[in-house]
Amino acid sequence: MCGGPTKKTTHYLSNPEVWFDGSTETFDPNSASKECKCTIGNTQEFPSMAMYMQVLDMRMESHVIGDASTSARCSSADFKSERIATRCGNSSMHWRDNFHYHDRELNTESYSFTLNYNQRTEIRLTDIHKNGAWDSPAMVWLRFGK
């Protein structure tokens, strides 16, 4: 999501996935930009295309353990898309409130949208490393499809 080559994928070949792994990501914490983005677009000559975005694994807490060994630190990062916006919140049940995932049986954390020909939508992860190198979400992993 934050680095690597630009990848164009046609909808009928695969379901593209994008991710940010805070424990292994090479995103420079000293970079002037504190933002990553991914653009999803309809470049096929169809009048419109129904799409979905599945949140496979989204942990907005930092991968770094907080001061208390029972909780993680909240990351300052914000996740924004056309259908969902979220950030970490301090909570006594942080494992529930700051963790989103796709459950195939319940069809949870799946969002649909329509893209017309040449229309695009952006997925943004902002304020990464806002307060230092530790300040990034543990994981943002998304799958897109038709």
N, C-alpha and C positions, 0 to 999 in steps of 0.2 A: 504493500500500500504506500509506503514512504520512499521506496527506492527501487532500483533495478530498472531494466529496460521497459519501454512502453510496449504493451502487449495488446494486440487487436485479436479478438476472438469472434468468430461468427457463431450465432446462437445455436445452429444445428450441429455443430461439431462438439461442443462441450458446454458445461455449466461453469463459467469462470469463477474462481475464488480469489479473493484478495484478503490479505491479513497483515497485521502488525503484531509482532511478538516482542513485548517490552524487554524480555530477558536476553534476546539475541539480535534485536534490530540494530542496524548500523547507522541509524539516524543520528546525526551529530548533535549532541546536547548544547554545543557552543554555536550552532548555526544561528544566523540572524532570523531565519524563518522558523517558527514554532508550529508549522502546519504541514499536514500531508493531505493529499486529495487523490481521489480516483474518479474518473469520468466514465459513465456508462452511457452509450448512445445507440440509436437505431440508424445504422448506415445502410440497411437493406431497403429496397424499393417497395416497401409495404406501406399502406396508408397509416397503419398503426400496429404496434406490437405490444401485447400484454406481457408484462415482465413480473418477476418476483425477486425479492431479496430475502434470503434467510440469514438470520443471525445464528451462526453455528456456535460461536463461543465469544462472548464479550464480557471481559472483566475489566471494569474501569478503575479498579484499585491498582496501585503500583505492585509490581512483582517483588518489591523490597518489603520485608516485614517491618511493621511499625515498632514503636517503643514497647508496647505490651505484646507479648508473644502470642496472644490469642487473636490479634487482629492485624489487618494490613493497613497501610497508609492509603488515604485517598489520593488519587492522581488529580491534578488540576485540569487535565485534558477534557475537552468536550467532543462528543461525537454528534455529527449532524448529517442528516440525509433528508430527502423529500418526505419520508414517512416516519422517521423516528429521530428524536434528539435526546441524548442522555449524557449524564456526567455522574461521577461518583458522589455519594452522599454519606456523611457520617451516620452510622446506624449501629444499634446494638445487634442487629441481624445482618451485618454487612455481607455475609455469604449469600443471602437471599436477595437483598436489595440492590447489590452492585454486580450481579452475575446474571447474564441473559444468555439463553441458548435455544436452539431449535429442537423441539420435541416432535418427532415425526407422527406419533400416534395422536397427540393433541393438536398438532399443527400450530404450535405456539411460536412466537417470534418469527413469523413469516409475513412479509408485507408485499402487497401487489401494487403495481402502477402501470401506466400506459405511456409508451413513447411513440410519437408520430415520427415519420420519416425525417431524418436529420435533426431530431430533437435529442438533447442530452440532459442528464441529471448528474449532479456531483455528490460524492460522499466525502465528508471532511472530518479530519481529526485535528483539532486545533489545541493550542496551548500545551504542546508536548514539551517537557523539560522546562516548564515555566519557572519552577523553583529549584532547578538543579538537575543533575544527571539522573537521579532516582525518580524524578517526577514524570513518569509516563505510565499509561495503562499497561496492565499485564498482558492483555490479549484483545485484539479485535479481529475476528475471522468471519467473513461473509461469503455467501454463495449467491450467484445470480443465475436466472434461467428464464425460459419462456414458458 
